[in-house]
Amino acid sequence: MKLNKHSAYRLRLLISASTLFLAPLSISAQSIAQSGRSDQGMVSAAQPLATDAGVRILEMGGNAADAAVAAGFAIAVVEPTMNSIAGRNQILIRTPSGEFHGIDGTTQAPWDYDHETAPRASFGYAVIGIPGATAGLLKLHEEFGSLPLAQVMAPAIEYAENGFRLLAGDAARQAAGAEQALQFPGTADTYYKGDGSPYRAGETLIQPAYAETLRKIMTGGRDVFYRGEIAQAMARDLQANGAVIDLDDLEQYVAEDSRIVRGSYRGYELVGTDVPAAGVLAIQALHIMENFDPDSMTEAEWFSITAQALRMAQSELGILGTDTAAVRATSKEYAEQLAINVKAPGQRSDLPQTPLPQLEERGDLYGGHTTHLSTADANGMFVSLTQTLGPNMGSKVVTPGLGFLYASTLGGYLGTMTQPGMRARSNICPFIVMKDGEVILVLGGAGGGMIPPAVVHAITRVIDFGLNLPQALAAPRVAGGSGGAFNAETSPGIGWTDVEIAEMRALGLDINEQPRTGAFGRIHGIQFDPETRTLIGAADPDWEGTARGPMTSRR
């Protein structure tokens, strides 16, 4: 569907989105530019100071991996409710020579973990798994970075040591998590005032213990975190408070190479990472959608196809995890079989219909957790990096004197964690789209179960609708809901109109209107224009992030 088919409402949306192309401002001027253009590199992240950290490294001559590591450590400081160095991450890298690599820094169940006897807690020491994010970031730097680690980690240490002004979103999340978080002295000391009250938006949060921890990592690398002084402090605290993790678990942890999964969509190459990430889900949904022609449909009809394809794909997550399963799930033949069950215009009474797969309803489906960042340099390296704690503030636990939160991995949060040594499966979905050997889109998202739908929506908006990435992120989304229904974004300004909702319902679909801002995932990505050799960065308008390139870039 091309732009000339859009309604007057959609055209107003496009005009509004186009105003996002403002010249990037320095972070000292409190930049709120959610898109930017550059030919020298690009960083898009969910917190402006993390964007600034990555851009600073690009301006120092670092590559996209250096920028991603800088932004990854920085955002663990400045958006602490969403991610941490004791959380988990998934990273997808495209090198200047055209090779793809994946890094799995996912949290892991301890080797003595017994799912049958483990407490079904929702927070606290019982839910803590072996941290992976630090190993993932350091593996990215060691294998693909070019600058010294001290230079790359400097912005994060500066933010922790000197403090930063809390944004409204993180202030609200820290306040929301206070009742549970204040039960742990280390967390109370790190993220709340002396009287237990939360910091308000605009107030300065200083984290000296976190700064010291980061400084030790800067000088001691992976060993200090998983074997040395930090590891020993973690193990003592965790063991003393009923967690399963011991020093041996930390010493044995390794950030692994991820399996790369591939597909194609209307002549574009799709690249993601396999379980424990969800790249297969996005590929399979797009393969199903490829069996239909958006030019023959209204916008509402097309996105009813999208919602159905996403539901079918998400039902596969529990059975993935091997090369064989990935090959089956990403095959075009299998997608054609699934497409038979899609209710499409003109086919509602003709095609045989079988019940759509039901997704297990999870409390984090629309969760405000996880963060994503994307980086690019002028030499053709691209990095897509997603980092998370799980739910808001993860386990809610900070070991006294270390300054960082642990992720929620075990217990009641991730029901799939049933075996010792298992890694946490999730909807994390770092993703890259190629055309004729050129990177076109670098994507990933936040928001639990809404991550793959947000990635798929961005791709179809760009490829099928001809939008640029900032416009695509400002357009409304749909996704599978509970009980066979579908959820449609109706938040003010960027949601579906009443007319479009009625068109979806006319297809016989049960549509739930979802007016809550941020309920449909948050993308922070980069688009590359091969004709002008320009990078276009875009931050999701549902969040507080920014996108910009080096200040030396061509405007």
Secondary structure by P-SEA (a helix, b strand, c coil): cccccccaaaaaaaaaaaaccccccccccccccccccccccccccccaaaaaaaaaaaaacccaaaaaaaaaaaaaacccccccccccbbbbbbcccbbbbbbbbbbbccccccccccccccccccccccccaaaaaaaaaaccccccccccaaaaaaaaabbbbbcaaaaaaaaaacccccccaaaaacccccccccccccbbbbbaaaaaaaaaaaccccccccccaaaaaaaaaaaaccccccaaaaaaccbbbbbbbbcccccbbbbbbcccccaaaaaaaaaaacccccccccaaaaaaaaaaaaaaaaaaccccccaaaaaaaacaaaaaaaacccccccccccccccccccccccccccccbbbbbbbbcccbbbbbbbbbcccccccccccccccbbbbbccccccccccccccccccccccbbbbcccccccccccccccaaaaaaaaaaaaaacccccaaaaaaccccccccccbbbbbbcccccccaaaaaaaaaaccbbbbbccccccbbbbbbbbbccccbbbbbccccccccccccccccc
